[in-house]
């Protein structure tokens, strides 16, 4: 999975969770301190949220941050991601392991 596909995967998961929560982009933006434009860009895969913003979005949607990350095949292999994104993914995967959560299970 390349960076573009990874960002698109995050965007789809954010949008799906937002719709499931019954929120508009504007409402989610207000709950997270972002602009509606940022939410739109994230959902379209144009902009990837840094871990802090991803955690804020997850909290606003009442989901775990890991629920907003697409799975990597195989899990833990992020060689095709830039180092900063690979580190962020590894951090979230590690936190999920610590909490006993994996792929939305837990």
Jmol script that loads the backbone (N, CA, C; Angstrom):
load data "model"
ATOM      1  N   UNK A   1       0.855  -1.170   0.000  1.00  0.00           N
ATOM      2  CA  UNK A   1       0.000   0.000   0.000  1.00  0.00           C
ATOM      3  C   UNK A   1       0.897   1.227   0.000  1.00  0.00           C
ATOM      4  N   UNK A   2       0.638   2.138  -0.922  1.00  0.00           N
ATOM      5  CA  UNK A   2       1.436   3.354  -0.965  1.00  0.00           C
ATOM      6  C   UNK A   2       0.774   4.459  -0.129  1.00  0.00           C
ATOM      7  N   UNK A   3       1.452   5.578  -0.016  1.00  0.00           N
ATOM      8  CA  UNK A   3       0.976   6.674   0.831  1.00  0.00           C
ATOM      9  C   UNK A   3      -0.387   7.199   0.373  1.00  0.00           C
ATOM     10  N   UNK A   4      -0.562   7.330  -0.928  1.00  0.00           N
ATOM     11  CA  UNK A   4      -1.828   7.841  -1.458  1.00  0.00           C
ATOM     12  C   UNK A   4      -2.992   6.915  -1.093  1.00  0.00           C
ATOM     13  N   UNK A   5      -2.795   5.629  -1.250  1.00  0.00           N
ATOM     14  CA  UNK A   5      -3.832   4.648  -0.905  1.00  0.00           C
ATOM     15  C   UNK A   5      -4.082   4.632   0.600  1.00  0.00           C
ATOM     16  N   UNK A   6      -3.014   4.768   1.388  1.00  0.00           N
ATOM     17  CA  UNK A   6      -3.151   4.800   2.841  1.00  0.00           C
ATOM     18  C   UNK A   6      -3.988   6.010   3.260  1.00  0.00           C
ATOM     19  N   UNK A   7      -3.675   7.185   2.707  1.00  0.00           N
ATOM     20  CA  UNK A   7      -4.428   8.405   3.029  1.00  0.00           C
ATOM     21  C   UNK A   7      -5.888   8.278   2.602  1.00  0.00           C
ATOM     22  N   UNK A   8      -6.122   7.676   1.439  1.00  0.00           N
ATOM     23  CA  UNK A   8      -7.494   7.465   0.980  1.00  0.00           C
ATOM     24  C   UNK A   8      -8.234   6.516   1.922  1.00  0.00           C
ATOM     25  N   UNK A   9      -7.526   5.507   2.431  1.00  0.00           N
ATOM     26  CA  UNK A   9      -8.124   4.574   3.385  1.00  0.00           C
ATOM     27  C   UNK A   9      -8.517   5.261   4.681  1.00  0.00           C
ATOM     28  N   UNK A  10      -7.658   6.142   5.179  1.00  0.00           N
ATOM     29  CA  UNK A  10      -8.001   6.918   6.375  1.00  0.00           C
ATOM     30  C   UNK A  10      -9.237   7.762   6.084  1.00  0.00           C
ATOM     31  N   UNK A  11      -9.221   8.434   4.945  1.00  0.00           N
ATOM     32  CA  UNK A  11     -10.346   9.294   4.584  1.00  0.00           C
ATOM     33  C   UNK A  11     -11.667   8.549   4.527  1.00  0.00           C
ATOM     34  N   UNK A  12     -11.659   7.365   3.926  1.00  0.00           N
ATOM     35  CA  UNK A  12     -12.884   6.569   3.847  1.00  0.00           C
ATOM     36  C   UNK A  12     -13.366   6.171   5.236  1.00  0.00           C
ATOM     37  N   UNK A  13     -12.438   5.772   6.089  1.00  0.00           N
ATOM     38  CA  UNK A  13     -12.815   5.360   7.444  1.00  0.00           C
ATOM     39  C   UNK A  13     -13.341   6.541   8.265  1.00  0.00           C
ATOM     40  N   UNK A  14     -12.734   7.720   8.093  1.00  0.00           N
ATOM     41  CA  UNK A  14     -13.229   8.911   8.795  1.00  0.00           C
ATOM     42  C   UNK A  14     -14.636   9.241   8.305  1.00  0.00           C
ATOM     43  N   UNK A  15     -14.831   9.228   7.005  1.00  0.00           N
ATOM     44  CA  UNK A  15     -16.151   9.557   6.448  1.00  0.00           C
ATOM     45  C   UNK A  15     -17.199   8.540   6.905  1.00  0.00           C
ATOM     46  N   UNK A  16     -16.871   7.255   6.829  1.00  0.00           N
ATOM     47  CA  UNK A  16     -17.818   6.220   7.255  1.00  0.00           C
ATOM     48  C   UNK A  16     -18.197   6.389   8.727  1.00  0.00           C
ATOM     49  N   UNK A  17     -17.190   6.656   9.573  1.00  0.00           N
ATOM     50  CA  UNK A  17     -17.455   6.839  11.006  1.00  0.00           C
ATOM     51  C   UNK A  17     -18.271   8.104  11.254  1.00  0.00           C
ATOM     52  N   UNK A  18     -17.977   9.155  10.490  1.00  0.00           N
ATOM     53  CA  UNK A  18     -18.737  10.407  10.626  1.00  0.00           C
ATOM     54  C   UNK A  18     -20.196  10.197  10.262  1.00  0.00           C
ATOM     55  N   UNK A  19     -20.437   9.528   9.151  1.00  0.00           N
ATOM     56  CA  UNK A  19     -21.810   9.265   8.724  1.00  0.00           C
ATOM     57  C   UNK A  19     -22.533   8.370   9.726  1.00  0.00           C
ATOM     58  N   UNK A  20     -21.834   7.367  10.229  1.00  0.00           N
ATOM     59  CA  UNK A  20     -22.417   6.473  11.231  1.00  0.00           C
ATOM     60  C   UNK A  20     -22.790   7.246  12.500  1.00  0.00           C
ATOM     61  N   UNK A  21     -21.975   8.252  12.836  1.00  0.00           N
ATOM     62  CA  UNK A  21     -22.243   9.082  14.014  1.00  0.00           C
ATOM     63  C   UNK A  21     -23.315  10.137  13.737  1.00  0.00           C
ATOM     64  N   UNK A  22     -23.737  10.268  12.487  1.00  0.00           N
ATOM     65  CA  UNK A  22     -24.764  11.234  12.133  1.00  0.00           C
ATOM     66  C   UNK A  22     -24.283  12.674  12.164  1.00  0.00           C
ATOM     67  N   UNK A  23     -23.003  12.875  11.878  1.00  0.00           N
ATOM     68  CA  UNK A  23     -22.433  14.218  11.908  1.00  0.00           C
ATOM     69  C   UNK A  23     -22.196  14.743  10.496  1.00  0.00           C
ATOM     70  N   UNK A  24     -22.333  16.042  10.338  1.00  0.00           N
ATOM     71  CA  UNK A  24     -21.932  16.682   9.090  1.00  0.00           C
ATOM     72  C   UNK A  24     -20.437  16.976   9.182  1.00  0.00           C
ATOM     73  N   UNK A  25     -19.843  17.296   8.061  1.00  0.00           N
ATOM     74  CA  UNK A  25     -18.436  17.692   8.081  1.00  0.00           C
ATOM     75  C   UNK A  25     -18.251  18.930   8.955  1.00  0.00           C
ATOM     76  N   UNK A  26     -19.160  19.864   8.876  1.00  0.00           N
ATOM     77  CA  UNK A  26     -19.078  21.087   9.674  1.00  0.00           C
ATOM     78  C   UNK A  26     -19.128  20.776  11.169  1.00  0.00           C
ATOM     79  N   UNK A  27     -20.028  19.891  11.562  1.00  0.00           N
ATOM     80  CA  UNK A  27     -20.150  19.548  12.973  1.00  0.00           C
ATOM     81  C   UNK A  27     -18.887  18.839  13.465  1.00  0.00           C
ATOM     82  N   UNK A  28     -18.363  17.900  12.679  1.00  0.00           N
ATOM     83  CA  UNK A  28     -17.132  17.221  13.060  1.00  0.00           C
ATOM     84  C   UNK A  28     -15.987  18.225  13.157  1.00  0.00           C
ATOM     85  N   UNK A  29     -15.936  19.152  12.229  1.00  0.00           N
ATOM     86  CA  UNK A  29     -14.888  20.179  12.265  1.00  0.00           C
ATOM     87  C   UNK A  29     -14.955  20.973  13.563  1.00  0.00           C
ATOM     88  N   UNK A  30     -16.148  21.389  13.954  1.00  0.00           N
ATOM     89  CA  UNK A  30     -16.296  22.155  15.198  1.00  0.00           C
ATOM     90  C   UNK A  30     -15.888  21.330  16.413  1.00  0.00           C
ATOM     91  N   UNK A  31     -16.239  20.044  16.410  1.00  0.00           N
ATOM     92  CA  UNK A  31     -15.913  19.187  17.552  1.00  0.00           C
ATOM     93  C   UNK A  31     -14.410  18.933  17.679  1.00  0.00           C
ATOM     94  N   UNK A  32     -13.683  19.060  16.576  1.00  0.00           N
ATOM     95  CA  UNK A  32     -12.254  18.748  16.579  1.00  0.00           C
ATOM     96  C   UNK A  32     -11.357  19.977  16.509  1.00  0.00           C
ATOM     97  N   UNK A  33     -11.948  21.146  16.294  1.00  0.00           N
ATOM     98  CA  UNK A  33     -11.146  22.363  16.171  1.00  0.00           C
ATOM     99  C   UNK A  33     -10.498  22.513  14.807  1.00  0.00           C
ATOM    100  N   UNK A  34     -10.975  21.747  13.827  1.00  0.00           N
ATOM    101  CA  UNK A  34     -10.477  21.848  12.463  1.00  0.00           C
ATOM    102  C   UNK A  34     -11.465  22.642  11.620  1.00  0.00           C
ATOM    103  N   UNK A  35     -11.083  22.926  10.395  1.00  0.00           N
ATOM    104  CA  UNK A  35     -12.022  23.572   9.474  1.00  0.00           C
ATOM    105  C   UNK A  35     -12.774  22.493   8.703  1.00  0.00           C
ATOM    106  N   UNK A  36     -13.926  22.870   8.137  1.00  0.00           N
ATOM    107  CA  UNK A  36     -14.667  21.922   7.304  1.00  0.00           C
ATOM    108  C   UNK A  36     -13.812  21.526   6.107  1.00  0.00           C
ATOM    109  N   UNK A  37     -13.039  22.478   5.595  1.00  0.00           N
ATOM    110  CA  UNK A  37     -12.146  22.185   4.473  1.00  0.00           C
ATOM    111  C   UNK A  37     -11.127  21.117   4.814  1.00  0.00           C
ATOM    112  N   UNK A  38     -10.597  21.150   6.033  1.00  0.00           N
ATOM    113  CA  UNK A  38      -9.646  20.117   6.463  1.00  0.00           C
ATOM    114  C   UNK A  38     -10.324  18.756   6.532  1.00  0.00           C
ATOM    115  N   UNK A  39     -11.549  18.725   7.069  1.00  0.00           N
ATOM    116  CA  UNK A  39     -12.287  17.455   7.132  1.00  0.00           C
ATOM    117  C   UNK A  39     -12.527  16.931   5.717  1.00  0.00           C
ATOM    118  N   UNK A  40     -12.921  17.817   4.804  1.00  0.00           N
ATOM    119  CA  UNK A  40     -13.138  17.430   3.411  1.00  0.00           C
ATOM    120  C   UNK A  40     -11.853  16.859   2.816  1.00  0.00           C
ATOM    121  N   UNK A  41     -10.737  17.552   3.032  1.00  0.00           N
ATOM    122  CA  UNK A  41      -9.453  17.088   2.487  1.00  0.00           C
ATOM    123  C   UNK A  41      -9.041  15.743   3.075  1.00  0.00           C
ATOM    124  N   UNK A  42      -9.287  15.546   4.361  1.00  0.00           N
ATOM    125  CA  UNK A  42      -8.966  14.265   4.998  1.00  0.00           C
ATOM    126  C   UNK A  42      -9.834  13.164   4.396  1.00  0.00           C
ATOM    127  N   UNK A  43     -11.139  13.423   4.287  1.00  0.00           N
ATOM    128  CA  UNK A  43     -12.044  12.404   3.749  1.00  0.00           C
ATOM    129  C   UNK A  43     -11.753  12.074   2.295  1.00  0.00           C
ATOM    130  N   UNK A  44     -11.223  13.025   1.546  1.00  0.00           N
ATOM    131  CA  UNK A  44     -10.880  12.787   0.136  1.00  0.00           C
ATOM    132  C   UNK A  44      -9.499  12.160  -0.026  1.00  0.00           C
ATOM    133  N   UNK A  45      -8.749  12.042   1.069  1.00  0.00           N
ATOM    134  CA  UNK A  45      -7.417  11.471   1.007  1.00  0.00           C
ATOM    135  C   UNK A  45      -6.350  12.446   0.553  1.00  0.00           C
ATOM    136  N   UNK A  46      -6.713  13.726   0.429  1.00  0.00           N
ATOM    137  CA  UNK A  46      -5.769  14.752   0.000  1.00  0.00           C
ATOM    138  C   UNK A  46      -4.827  15.135   1.135  1.00  0.00           C
ATOM    139  N   UNK A  47      -5.334  15.102   2.346  1.00  0.00           N
ATOM    140  CA  UNK A  47      -4.584  15.514   3.536  1.00  0.00           C
ATOM    141  C   UNK A  47      -4.646  14.382   4.552  1.00  0.00           C
ATOM    142  N   UNK A  48      -3.488  13.981   5.057  1.00  0.00           N
ATOM    143  CA  UNK A  48      -3.450  12.956   6.099  1.00  0.00           C
ATOM    144  C   UNK A  48      -3.321  13.651   7.446  1.00  0.00           C
ATOM    145  N   UNK A  49      -4.186  13.323   8.386  1.00  0.00           N
ATOM    146  CA  UNK A  49      -4.066  13.972   9.694  1.00  0.00           C
ATOM    147  C   UNK A  49      -2.879  13.423  10.471  1.00  0.00           C
ATOM    148  N   UNK A  50      -2.122  14.310  11.128  1.00  0.00           N
ATOM    149  CA  UNK A  50      -1.066  13.801  12.003  1.00  0.00           C
ATOM    150  C   UNK A  50      -1.694  13.056  13.177  1.00  0.00           C
ATOM    151  N   UNK A  51      -0.918  12.246  13.879  1.00  0.00           N
ATOM    152  CA  UNK A  51      -1.487  11.417  14.953  1.00  0.00           C
ATOM    153  C   UNK A  51      -2.346  12.186  15.958  1.00  0.00           C
ATOM    154  N   UNK A  52      -1.925  13.380  16.363  1.00  0.00           N
ATOM    155  CA  UNK A  52      -2.701  14.157  17.335  1.00  0.00           C
ATOM    156  C   UNK A  52      -4.093  14.481  16.791  1.00  0.00           C
ATOM    157  N   UNK A  53      -4.162  14.924  15.546  1.00  0.00           N
ATOM    158  CA  UNK A  53      -5.468  15.253  14.952  1.00  0.00           C
ATOM    159  C   UNK A  53      -6.293  13.994  14.723  1.00  0.00           C
ATOM    160  N   UNK A  54      -5.642  12.910  14.332  1.00  0.00           N
ATOM    161  CA  UNK A  54      -6.356  11.654  14.151  1.00  0.00           C
ATOM    162  C   UNK A  54      -6.993  11.227  15.470  1.00  0.00           C
ATOM    163  N   UNK A  55      -6.268  11.387  16.566  1.00  0.00           N
ATOM    164  CA  UNK A  55      -6.811  11.048  17.884  1.00  0.00           C
ATOM    165  C   UNK A  55      -7.987  11.958  18.240  1.00  0.00           C
ATOM    166  N   UNK A  56      -7.905  13.237  17.913  1.00  0.00           N
ATOM    167  CA  UNK A  56      -9.020  14.171  18.179  1.00  0.00           C
ATOM    168  C   UNK A  56     -10.249  13.796  17.347  1.00  0.00           C
ATOM    169  N   UNK A  57     -10.026  13.449  16.096  1.00  0.00           N
ATOM    170  CA  UNK A  57     -11.132  13.041  15.222  1.00  0.00           C
ATOM    171  C   UNK A  57     -11.770  11.769  15.769  1.00  0.00           C
ATOM    172  N   UNK A  58     -10.941  10.805  16.145  1.00  0.00           N
ATOM    173  CA  UNK A  58     -11.464   9.549  16.697  1.00  0.00           C
ATOM    174  C   UNK A  58     -12.292   9.810  17.949  1.00  0.00           C
ATOM    175  N   UNK A  59     -11.801  10.663  18.838  1.00  0.00           N
ATOM    176  CA  UNK A  59     -12.541  10.975  20.066  1.00  0.00           C
ATOM    177  C   UNK A  59     -13.885  11.610  19.736  1.00  0.00           C
ATOM    178  N   UNK A  60     -13.906  12.515  18.768  1.00  0.00           N
ATOM    179  CA  UNK A  60     -15.154  13.173  18.380  1.00  0.00           C
ATOM    180  C   UNK A  60     -16.146  12.191  17.776  1.00  0.00           C
ATOM    181  N   UNK A  61     -15.627  11.131  17.167  1.00  0.00           N
ATOM    182  CA  UNK A  61     -16.479  10.122  16.530  1.00  0.00           C
ATOM    183  C   UNK A  61     -16.748   8.928  17.448  1.00  0.00           C
ATOM    184  N   UNK A  62     -16.193   8.964  18.643  1.00  0.00           N
ATOM    185  CA  UNK A  62     -16.349   7.873  19.626  1.00  0.00           C
ATOM    186  C   UNK A  62     -15.835   6.541  19.093  1.00  0.00           C
ATOM    187  N   UNK A  63     -14.689   6.591  18.431  1.00  0.00           N
ATOM    188  CA  UNK A  63     -14.016   5.377  17.959  1.00  0.00           C
ATOM    189  C   UNK A  63     -12.564   5.437  18.405  1.00  0.00           C
ATOM    190  N   UNK A  64     -11.891   4.318  18.344  1.00  0.00           N
ATOM    191  CA  UNK A  64     -10.459   4.280  18.653  1.00  0.00           C
ATOM    192  C   UNK A  64      -9.678   4.814  17.457  1.00  0.00           C
ATOM    193  N   UNK A  65      -8.572   5.513  17.690  1.00  0.00           N
ATOM    194  CA  UNK A  65      -7.768   5.990  16.561  1.00  0.00           C
ATOM    195  C   UNK A  65      -7.397   4.873  15.591  1.00  0.00           C
ATOM    196  N   UNK A  66      -7.106   3.696  16.101  1.00  0.00           N
ATOM    197  CA  UNK A  66      -6.743   2.572  15.232  1.00  0.00           C
ATOM    198  C   UNK A  66      -7.874   2.188  14.286  1.00  0.00           C
ATOM    199  N   UNK A  67      -9.122   2.470  14.682  1.00  0.00           N
ATOM    200  CA  UNK A  67     -10.258   2.167  13.807  1.00  0.00           C
ATOM    201  C   UNK A  67     -10.246   3.013  12.543  1.00  0.00           C
ATOM    202  N   UNK A  68      -9.529   4.126  12.568  1.00  0.00           N
ATOM    203  CA  UNK A  68      -9.483   5.025  11.418  1.00  0.00           C
ATOM    204  C   UNK A  68      -8.300   4.750  10.505  1.00  0.00           C
ATOM    205  N   UNK A  69      -7.463   3.784  10.885  1.00  0.00           N
ATOM    206  CA  UNK A  69      -6.312   3.426  10.064  1.00  0.00           C
ATOM    207  C   UNK A  69      -6.622   2.194   9.232  1.00  0.00           C
ATOM    208  N   UNK A  70      -6.301   2.242   7.948  1.00  0.00           N
ATOM    209  CA  UNK A  70      -6.502   1.039   7.130  1.00  0.00           C
ATOM    210  C   UNK A  70      -5.475  -0.017   7.508  1.00  0.00           C
ATOM    211  N   UNK A  71      -5.834  -1.285   7.358  1.00  0.00           N
ATOM    212  CA  UNK A  71      -4.864  -2.337   7.667  1.00  0.00           C
ATOM    213  C   UNK A  71      -3.719  -2.322   6.663  1.00  0.00           C
ATOM    214  N   UNK A  72      -2.559  -2.666   7.122  1.00  0.00           N
ATOM    215  CA  UNK A  72      -1.411  -2.816   6.239  1.00  0.00           C
ATOM    216  C   UNK A  72      -1.245  -4.298   5.961  1.00  0.00           C
ATOM    217  N   UNK A  73      -0.887  -4.646   4.748  1.00  0.00           N
ATOM    218  CA  UNK A  73      -0.697  -6.042   4.409  1.00  0.00           C
ATOM    219  C   UNK A  73       0.774  -6.314   4.217  1.00  0.00           C
ATOM    220  N   UNK A  74       1.356  -7.238   4.930  1.00  0.00           N
ATOM    221  CA  UNK A  74       0.858  -7.767   6.184  1.00  0.00           C
ATOM    222  C   UNK A  74       1.000  -6.717   7.281  1.00  0.00           C
ATOM    223  N   UNK A  75       0.219  -6.861   8.323  1.00  0.00           N
ATOM    224  CA  UNK A  75       0.199  -5.892   9.404  1.00  0.00           C
ATOM    225  C   UNK A  75       1.605  -5.661   9.941  1.00  0.00           C
ATOM    226  N   UNK A  76       1.947  -4.393  10.069  1.00  0.00           N
ATOM    227  CA  UNK A  76       3.256  -4.041  10.593  1.00  0.00           C
ATOM    228  C   UNK A  76       4.290  -3.752   9.524  1.00  0.00           C
ATOM    229  N   UNK A  77       4.030  -4.132   8.276  1.00  0.00           N
ATOM    230  CA  UNK A  77       4.948  -3.823   7.192  1.00  0.00           C
ATOM    231  C   UNK A  77       4.538  -2.495   6.586  1.00  0.00           C
ATOM    232  N   UNK A  78       5.362  -1.498   6.781  1.00  0.00           N
ATOM    233  CA  UNK A  78       5.051  -0.175   6.261  1.00  0.00           C
ATOM    234  C   UNK A  78       6.238   0.383   5.488  1.00  0.00           C
ATOM    235  N   UNK A  79       6.940  -0.487   4.795  1.00  0.00           N
ATOM    236  CA  UNK A  79       8.142  -0.080   4.078  1.00  0.00           C
ATOM    237  C   UNK A  79       7.870   0.923   2.975  1.00  0.00           C
ATOM    238  N   UNK A  80       6.654   0.927   2.424  1.00  0.00           N
ATOM    239  CA  UNK A  80       6.382   1.836   1.326  1.00  0.00           C
ATOM    240  C   UNK A  80       5.837   3.178   1.804  1.00  0.00           C
ATOM    241  N   UNK A  81       5.746   3.383   3.106  1.00  0.00           N
ATOM    242  CA  UNK A  81       5.313   4.661   3.666  1.00  0.00           C
ATOM    243  C   UNK A  81       6.533   5.505   4.009  1.00  0.00           C
ATOM    244  N   UNK A  82       6.376   6.830   3.946  1.00  0.00           N
ATOM    245  CA  UNK A  82       7.458   7.684   4.425  1.00  0.00           C
ATOM    246  C   UNK A  82       7.723   7.390   5.902  1.00  0.00           C
ATOM    247  N   UNK A  83       8.928   7.649   6.342  1.00  0.00           N
ATOM    248  CA  UNK A  83       9.348   7.290   7.696  1.00  0.00           C
ATOM    249  C   UNK A  83       8.428   7.869   8.764  1.00  0.00           C
ATOM    250  N   UNK A  84       7.990   9.126   8.610  1.00  0.00           N
ATOM    251  CA  UNK A  84       7.141   9.726   9.652  1.00  0.00           C
ATOM    252  C   UNK A  84       5.793   9.022   9.743  1.00  0.00           C
ATOM    253  N   UNK A  85       5.215   8.633   8.601  1.00  0.00           N
ATOM    254  CA  UNK A  85       3.940   7.910   8.633  1.00  0.00           C
ATOM    255  C   UNK A  85       4.138   6.486   9.144  1.00  0.00           C
ATOM    256  N   UNK A  86       5.219   5.854   8.741  1.00  0.00           N
ATOM    257  CA  UNK A  86       5.504   4.492   9.226  1.00  0.00           C
ATOM    258  C   UNK A  86       5.662   4.503  10.742  1.00  0.00           C
ATOM    259  N   UNK A  87       6.344   5.522  11.269  1.00  0.00           N
ATOM    260  CA  UNK A  87       6.502   5.632  12.726  1.00  0.00           C
ATOM    261  C   UNK A  87       5.155   5.858  13.405  1.00  0.00           C
ATOM    262  N   UNK A  88       4.306   6.696  12.806  1.00  0.00           N
ATOM    263  CA  UNK A  88       2.988   6.959  13.390  1.00  0.00           C
ATOM    264  C   UNK A  88       2.145   5.690  13.396  1.00  0.00           C
ATOM    265  N   UNK A  89       2.166   4.939  12.293  1.00  0.00           N
ATOM    266  CA  UNK A  89       1.412   3.682  12.214  1.00  0.00           C
ATOM    267  C   UNK A  89       1.944   2.696  13.246  1.00  0.00           C
ATOM    268  N   UNK A  90       3.252   2.582  13.342  1.00  0.00           N
ATOM    269  CA  UNK A  90       3.841   1.657  14.302  1.00  0.00           C
ATOM    270  C   UNK A  90       3.452   2.038  15.724  1.00  0.00           C
ATOM    271  N   UNK A  91       3.386   3.336  15.996  1.00  0.00           N
ATOM    272  CA  UNK A  91       3.004   3.801  17.326  1.00  0.00           C
ATOM    273  C   UNK A  91       1.569   3.409  17.651  1.00  0.00           C
ATOM    274  N   UNK A  92       0.668   3.592  16.692  1.00  0.00           N
ATOM    275  CA  UNK A  92      -0.744   3.250  16.914  1.00  0.00           C
ATOM    276  C   UNK A  92      -0.903   1.741  17.049  1.00  0.00           C
ATOM    277  N   UNK A  93      -0.216   0.970  16.210  1.00  0.00           N
ATOM    278  CA  UNK A  93      -0.292  -0.491  16.288  1.00  0.00           C
ATOM    279  C   UNK A  93       0.234  -0.966  17.633  1.00  0.00           C
ATOM    280  N   UNK A  94       1.325  -0.370  18.087  1.00  0.00           N
ATOM    281  CA  UNK A  94       1.891  -0.737  19.385  1.00  0.00           C
ATOM    282  C   UNK A  94       0.913  -0.418  20.518  1.00  0.00           C
ATOM    283  N   UNK A  95       0.288   0.760  20.448  1.00  0.00           N
ATOM    284  CA  UNK A  95      -0.692   1.135  21.473  1.00  0.00           C
ATOM    285  C   UNK A  95      -1.882   0.183  21.447  1.00  0.00           C
ATOM    286  N   UNK A  96      -2.315  -0.203  20.250  1.00  0.00           N
ATOM    287  CA  UNK A  96      -3.429  -1.137  20.137  1.00  0.00           C
ATOM    288  C   UNK A  96      -3.061  -2.490  20.731  1.00  0.00           C
ATOM    289  N   UNK A  97      -1.831  -2.935  20.469  1.00  0.00           N
ATOM    290  CA  UNK A  97      -1.373  -4.202  21.052  1.00  0.00           C
ATOM    291  C   UNK A  97      -1.371  -4.122  22.573  1.00  0.00           C
ATOM    292  N   UNK A  98      -0.892  -3.009  23.111  1.00  0.00           N
ATOM    293  CA  UNK A  98      -0.824  -2.816  24.553  1.00  0.00           C
ATOM    294  C   UNK A  98      -2.221  -2.857  25.173  1.00  0.00           C
ATOM    295  N   UNK A  99      -3.181  -2.266  24.462  1.00  0.00           N
ATOM    296  CA  UNK A  99      -4.559  -2.228  24.968  1.00  0.00           C
ATOM    297  C   UNK A  99      -5.332  -3.492  24.614  1.00  0.00           C
ATOM    298  N   UNK A 100      -4.733  -4.380  23.829  1.00  0.00           N
ATOM    299  CA  UNK A 100      -5.416  -5.602  23.436  1.00  0.00           C
ATOM    300  C   UNK A 100      -6.455  -5.374  22.357  1.00  0.00           C
ATOM    301  N   UNK A 101      -6.235  -4.357  21.549  1.00  0.00           N
ATOM    302  CA  UNK A 101      -7.185  -4.022  20.488  1.00  0.00           C
ATOM    303  C   UNK A 101      -6.499  -4.265  19.151  1.00  0.00           C
ATOM    304  N   UNK A 102      -7.202  -4.907  18.251  1.00  0.00           N
ATOM    305  CA  UNK A 102      -6.649  -5.155  16.934  1.00  0.00           C
ATOM    306  C   UNK A 102      -7.777  -5.128  15.919  1.00  0.00           C
ATOM    307  N   UNK A 103      -7.623  -4.356  14.848  1.00  0.00           N
ATOM    308  CA  UNK A 103      -8.617  -4.270  13.771  1.00  0.00           C
ATOM    309  C   UNK A 103     -10.026  -4.043  14.308  1.00  0.00           C
ATOM    310  N   UNK A 104     -10.165  -3.122  15.243  1.00  0.00           N
ATOM    311  CA  UNK A 104     -11.481  -2.785  15.781  1.00  0.00           C
ATOM    312  C   UNK A 104     -12.006  -3.758  16.795  1.00  0.00           C
ATOM    313  N   UNK A 105     -11.257  -4.792  17.100  1.00  0.00           N
ATOM    314  CA  UNK A 105     -11.691  -5.780  18.091  1.00  0.00           C
ATOM    315  C   UNK A 105     -11.130  -5.393  19.444  1.00  0.00           C
ATOM    316  N   UNK A 106     -11.840  -5.670  20.494  1.00  0.00           N
ATOM    317  CA  UNK A 106     -11.213  -5.410  21.774  1.00  0.00           C
ATOM    318  C   UNK A 106     -12.123  -5.247  22.905  1.00  0.00           C
TER     319      UNK A 106
END
end "model"
wireframe off; spacefill off
backbone 0.3
color backbone group
